């Protein structure tokens, strides 16, 4: 069993950080910081923290709100990543999108710490919360049309959620050899941009609940 003494949690913005802090119960083991918006800011911020204290952390978590793919993750639900995919890292070609993997220049997919992720999913379900365990996509430009949503689901059929920071945080954690997981709570459907329909408050409440269960899983 993995021993976890110190956890670094990176959120994109302050309101997400506050939700995480409200949820955790053993706060002295958690270092919750704001990474900034987007994969580059997230990677740089996480790498900067780890460069000065990587040996202090046993787990790195990317946590925040995001969009849920229809049929996979409903508004107000929680998604725990089974893997993290940089969905727009690649090239457009006449034959369609080629990922960086297909181009032979690296990988767009990073693994998560499976044991803790599955334990968290089980704890959330036992607590009566709606949770999905599946791939979370990272994009520099979030989806705003039905066509883009369809293209993503055709290319990555099990995609559960999308956000802007997970792959960046994961890349920094992987570079330092530290296990990683991602949690997203759903504020909106992936597809046509309709900000009036977003339920940010519901997603932040779910993020608080997810953080409570993460704290309990790590403490057990």
N, C-alpha and C positions, 0 to 999 in steps of 0.2 A: 504493500500500500504506500502511496506517495505521502511523504511528510511535508506539510506546508506550514511554515512559520510566518512568512511575510509575503504579502500580496500587493502588487502594484496594479492599480485600476486607472485606466486612462479614459476620460470622457471627452467629447468634442467641445462642450460648452458648460458654463457654470451651473445652469439649472439641472443638467444631468448629474453633475458632480454632487449637487445638494440632495438630489433624490437618492443617490447611492449612499451618501453619508447618513441619511435618515433611516435607511434600511439596515445597514450593518450593525451588528450587536457587539462584536468584539473589535471595536474600532482601532485599537492600538496595533493590530496586526495588518491593517489596511493603510496603504498610502494612496490616496485618491487625488489625481491631478488632472488638470485641463490640458488636453493635447492640441486643441485647435481643430478647425474644420478642414477635412480633406485628407487624402492618404499621405501627401508630402508632409504637411504640418504634423500629422499624427506620428509618422515615422521619425521625423527629426526630433520632436519633443520626447518621444519614448526613448530613442537612442541616446539623447542627452542625459536623461535620468539614469539610464542603465550604464552609461559610460563612467559615471562616478560612483555607482553603487550596485552593480549587477549582482555581486555576491550576496547582497542583502535580500534578494527576492527569490522566492521559490515558484512563483506563478505570476504571469502578466495577463490582465483581463482588459479587453476593449468592451466598454459598456455604454449603452445609450439607446435612443429611440431611432426608429427607421420605418421604412415602408415594407408592407407585407404583400407577397404575391397572392392573388386571388386563388382560393381553393387550398392554400397552404397555411397561411397565418392571418387570422382576422384582426381587425382593429382592437386594441386592448390586450391582445395575447402576447406571449413571450416566445422568442425564438432563441434557442441555444445552438450554436454552430457545430455542425458535424465536420465542416471544413470551411476555409475562407478562400474566396475566389476573387481575384482582380479581374472583373468582367470586361473592362475596356482596355486592358493591357495587351496590345497586339497591333494589327494592321487591317485596314479595309482593302479588299482585293475584288476583282471582277467576279470571283467565285463566292464572295461573302467575307465575313469577319474571320481572320486567322488569329488565334491566340498566340501569345509569345512562346508558348510551348510548341505549337505547330511550326512556328517560324524557326525554332531551334535556338532561341536566345535566353532560355531560362524557364521559369515556371510561374504560372498565374495562380497556382493552388498551393496553399500552405495548410499543414495539419494542425489540429487542435489536440489538447490534452484530453484524450478520450475518456479515461476513467472518471475524472472529476466532472466532465461535461455530462456523462450519462447519469452519474449520481445526482447532479443538479436537476436534470430532467425528471428523474424519479421522485425527487423531493418536491418539486413543483407540482407534479401530478398528484402526489399524495396530499398536498395542501389544497387540492381542488382548483388549481389554476390551469388555464388553457395554455399549453406549451407545445411547440413543434421543435423537433430535432432535425436539422437539415442544413444545406449549404447557405451561407450568408455571402452575398455579393458585395464587393466594394467597387464603387464607381466615382470618378472625379466629377461627372455630371450625372445627377440623379435623373431617373426616368420621369418624363412628363407627357408621354403620348402612349396611346394604345399600341401603336406599331412597334415602338421600342420594347414595351413590356412583352409583347408577343415574341419578338425576336430573341429576347433574353430567355424566355421560358422554353422556346424551341431549342436553343443552344445549350441550356442548362436546365433540363426538365424538372429536377427536384428543387430548384431554387426556392428558398422559403422567405428570404428577406433581402433588402438592399440597404446599404448605408454608405458612408464616405470615408471611414477611418480604419476599419478592421484590418485590412491587408497591411496597411502601413505600420500599425502597432505590432501585428504578427511578425512582419519582416524584421523589426528591431529585436523582438524577443527571440526569434529563431537565430539571428546573428550572434546573440549572446548565449544560446543554448538553454534558454529558459522556457518551460512549458507555457502554453498560451491557450486562452479560450475567449470566445466572444458571446455576448448577450445583447440581443436587441428586443425592445418592446415596441409594439406596432402602433403608430399614430395615424397611418393612412394606407390606402391601397396603392400598390405600384401600378401606374398607368397615367391617364390624363390628369394633369395637375389641377387640383381643385382644393385650394387651401381652406376654403370655407368648410369643407367636410373633414378636415384634420381633427383628431382628438388628442392633442398634445397632453392635456391634463390626464387623460386616461392612461396614456403611454408612460408618463412620469410616475403615476401611481403604481403601474405594473413594474416599472424599473425599481421602485422602492421595495416592492414585494420580492422581486427576483434577488435583490441584494441581500435581503434578510435570509432567504433560503440558501444563498451562496455562503453566507457567513456561517450558517448552521451546518452545512455540508462540510465545510473546511474544519469546523471545530469538532466534528464527530470522529 
